[in-house]
Amino acid sequence: MNDNIIGQLDPRWRKHFESEFAQDYMVKLRAFLASETHHGIAIFPPHEQWFNAFLYTPFDEIKVVIIGQDPYHREGQAHGLSFSVPEGVKIPPSLRNIYKELNRDLGVKIPTSGNLERWAKQGVLLLNASLTVRAGEANSHSKQGWLRFTHRCIEQINEHKKGVVFLAWGRFAHSACSVVDTAQHCVIKTSHPSPLGVTKTSRDFSAFRGSGCFSLANGYLKQAGKAAVDWSLSES
């Protein structure tokens, strides 16, 4: 794990990272990742992109948090932002469904790119619960300490910010957001946008398809006196 990353973070994230990196569980996680690399095991995303979510979205600018479970585990897909893929990479099924709901909800033209950096730069923290994964092995690093680290990140947002929207898509994200104080923040729970989950419903959450989660998020932000997110991915 590259310690130079701390120097690139904004002061609020930097203080949090310095505290967490000193904890025993992070020392063990760093040793595990070093061992994986030493033994020639491919890890996604590339190490310089592990903390992209925090680099693209400074702590004080966070307006929305979108929680994913695991980085994409195929070559060239993961780049440190949940649900996002680099320019030129085929758009994954879940992201296609996200775009379809965005189009239905807000009339936004369906993008041809799967790169969500523009959202991140507007204050949308695209946070995977695990920040690394073995090539071809989904959830392979989830029990090594990342979940505790990202849980602490969510706690920091919950405790030190107000009026943040948490878009919790799927039961894993619902659990991850259980710490959030809904008197201070907004948690919008839906099913997961994957092909298997996009239409599922429960008494506790709505189906992702038809949820209107993007307009709901913007409505809450406006009520909180914040600028709405421009969910389109155009450069204009």
C-alpha positions in Angstrom: 0.0 0.0 0.0 1.5 3.3 -1.1 1.8 5.8 1.7 2.3 8.6 -0.8 -1.5 8.5 -1.2 -1.9 10.3 2.1 -0.1 13.3 0.9 -2.5 13.6 -2.1 -5.6 13.6 0.1 -7.4 16.7 1.4 -6.7 17.5 5.0 -9.9 15.9 6.4 -9.4 12.6 4.6 -5.7 12.7 5.4 -6.3 12.9 9.1 -8.7 10.0 9.0 -6.3 7.8 6.9 -3.4 8.5 9.2 -5.4 7.3 12.1 -6.8 4.2 10.4 -3.5 3.2 8.8 -1.9 3.0 12.3 -4.5 0.5 13.5 -3.6 -3.2 13.8 -6.1 -4.4 11.2 -4.7 -2.0 8.6 -1.2 -3.1 9.3 -2.3 -6.7 8.7 -4.2 -5.7 5.5 -1.1 -3.9 4.1 1.0 -7.0 4.8 -1.6 -9.2 3.1 -1.6 -7.0 0.0 2.2 -6.9 -0.1 2.2 -10.7 0.1 -0.3 -10.9 -2.8 1.9 -8.7 -4.9 5.1 -10.5 -3.9 3.6 -13.8 -5.1 2.6 -12.3 -8.5 -1.1 -12.3 -7.8 -2.9 -9.8 -10.0 -4.9 -7.3 -8.0 -7.5 -4.9 -9.3 -7.6 -2.0 -9.6 -4.0 -1.0 -10.0 -2.5 0.1 -6.7 -2.3 3.8 -7.7 -6.1 3.8 -8.1 -7.1 2.0 -4.9 -8.1 5.3 -3.2 -9.5 7.2 -6.3 -12.9 7.6 -4.6 -11.2 9.8 -1.9 -8.9 11.6 -4.3 -11.8 12.6 -6.6 -14.2 13.6 -3.8 -12.7 15.7 -1.0 -14.4 15.2 2.4 -15.9 18.7 2.6 -17.4 18.4 -0.9 -19.3 15.1 -0.3 -23.0 15.4 -1.1 -24.0 11.9 -2.1 -22.5 8.5 -1.3 -23.0 5.5 -3.6 -21.8 2.3 -2.0 -20.7 -0.7 -4.1 -19.6 -4.0 -2.7 -16.5 -5.1 -4.6 -14.3 -3.8 -7.4 -14.8 -5.3 -10.8 -12.5 -8.3 -11.0 -11.9 -8.5 -14.8 -8.9 -6.9 -16.5 -9.2 -3.2 -17.2 -12.6 -2.6 -15.5 -11.9 -1.4 -12.0 -10.4 2.1 -11.4 -11.3 2.8 -7.8 -14.8 4.2 -8.2 -17.9 2.1 -7.5 -19.9 1.0 -10.6 -17.6 3.0 -12.8 -15.3 1.7 -15.6 -12.6 3.6 -17.5 -13.3 5.2 -20.9 -13.5 2.7 -23.7 -14.4 -0.2 -21.5 -17.7 -2.0 -22.2 -20.5 -0.8 -19.8 -21.3 -3.5 -17.2 -24.9 -4.7 -16.9 -25.6 -3.0 -13.5 -24.3 0.4 -14.8 -26.5 0.0 -17.9 -29.5 -0.4 -15.6 -28.4 2.7 -13.6 -28.3 4.6 -16.9 -31.8 3.4 -17.9 -33.2 4.5 -14.6 -31.5 7.8 -14.9 -33.0 8.3 -18.3 -36.5 7.3 -17.0 -36.2 9.4 -13.9 -34.6 12.6 -15.2 -34.7 12.2 -19.0 -30.9 12.2 -19.1 -29.5 10.8 -22.3 -28.0 7.3 -21.8 -24.2 7.8 -21.9 -21.9 5.8 -24.2 -19.1 5.9 -21.5 -19.1 4.0 -18.2 -16.7 6.5 -16.6 -18.3 8.2 -13.6 -15.5 10.5 -12.7 -17.7 13.5 -13.5 -20.1 12.5 -10.7 -17.2 12.0 -8.3 -15.9 15.6 -9.1 -19.4 17.0 -8.1 -19.3 15.5 -4.6 -20.6 11.9 -5.3 -18.4 9.6 -3.3 -18.3 6.3 -5.3 -17.2 4.0 -2.5 -16.7 0.3 -2.8 -16.7 -1.5 0.5 -13.6 -3.5 -0.5 -11.1 -1.4 -2.4 -9.2 -4.3 -3.9 -9.9 -7.8 -5.4 -7.9 -10.7 -6.9 -8.2 -11.0 -10.6 -11.2 -13.2 -11.5 -12.2 -13.8 -7.8 -15.1 -11.7 -6.6 -15.0 -10.7 -2.9 -11.6 -12.3 -2.5 -10.3 -9.4 -0.3 -13.5 -8.7 1.5 -12.4 -10.4 4.8 -9.0 -8.9 5.0 -9.9 -5.6 6.6 -11.3 -3.4 3.9 -14.9 -3.6 5.2 -13.8 -2.2 8.6 -11.9 0.6 6.9 -14.7 1.7 4.7 -17.2 1.3 7.6 -15.0 3.8 9.5 -15.2 6.1 6.5 -19.0 6.0 6.5 -18.9 6.7 10.2 -16.8 9.7 9.6 -19.2 11.1 7.1 -22.2 10.3 9.3 -20.6 12.0 12.4 -18.9 15.1 10.8 -21.2 16.1 7.9 -24.9 16.9 7.6 -27.4 16.5 4.7 -25.6 13.8 2.8 -27.6 11.5 0.6 -26.7 7.8 0.8 -27.9 5.8 -2.3 -28.1 2.3 -0.9 -28.6 -0.1 -3.8 -29.1 -3.7 -2.6 -29.0 -5.5 0.8 -25.2 -5.2 1.2 -25.4 -1.4 0.8 -28.5 -1.3 3.1 -26.4 -3.0 5.8 -23.4 -0.7 5.2 -25.7 2.3 5.7 -27.2 1.0 8.9 -24.9 3.3 10.9 -26.2 6.5 9.2 -28.3 8.8 11.3 -31.4 9.5 9.2 -32.2 12.5 11.3 -29.1 14.2 9.9 -28.9 12.5 6.5 -31.0 10.8 3.8 -30.8 7.1 3.0 -32.6 6.0 -0.1 -32.8 2.2 -0.2 -33.6 0.2 -3.3 -32.9 -3.2 -4.8 -29.6 -3.6 -6.6 -29.4 -2.5 -10.2 -28.0 -5.8 -11.4 -30.1 -7.7 -13.9 -31.1 -10.2 -11.1 -32.0 -7.4 -8.6 -33.3 -4.5 -10.6 -37.0 -5.3 -10.2 -37.0 -6.9 -6.7 -39.1 -5.3 -4.0 -39.6 -5.7 -0.3 -41.5 -4.0 2.5 -38.2 -2.4 3.4 -37.2 -1.0 0.0 -38.4 -0.4 -3.5 -37.2 -1.8 -6.8 -34.3 0.1 -8.3 -36.2 0.3 -11.6 -38.8 3.0 -11.2 -37.4 4.2 -7.9 -36.7 7.8 -9.0 -33.7 7.7 -6.7 -31.8 10.4 -8.6 -34.6 13.0 -8.5 -35.2 12.1 -4.8 -31.5 12.7 -4.1 -31.5 16.0 -5.8 -34.8 17.0 -4.1 -33.2 16.3 -0.7 -30.1 18.2 -1.5 -32.1 21.3 -2.6 -34.1 21.1 0.7 -30.7 21.0 2.5 -29.6 24.1 0.7 -27.1 22.3 -1.5 -26.7 22.3 -5.2 -28.3 19.4 -7.1 -26.0 16.9 -8.8 -25.9 17.1 -12.6 -26.2 13.4 -13.3 -25.6 13.7 -17.0 -22.2 12.7 -18.1 -21.8 15.3 -20.9 -18.8 17.5 -20.9 -20.9 20.6 -21.5 
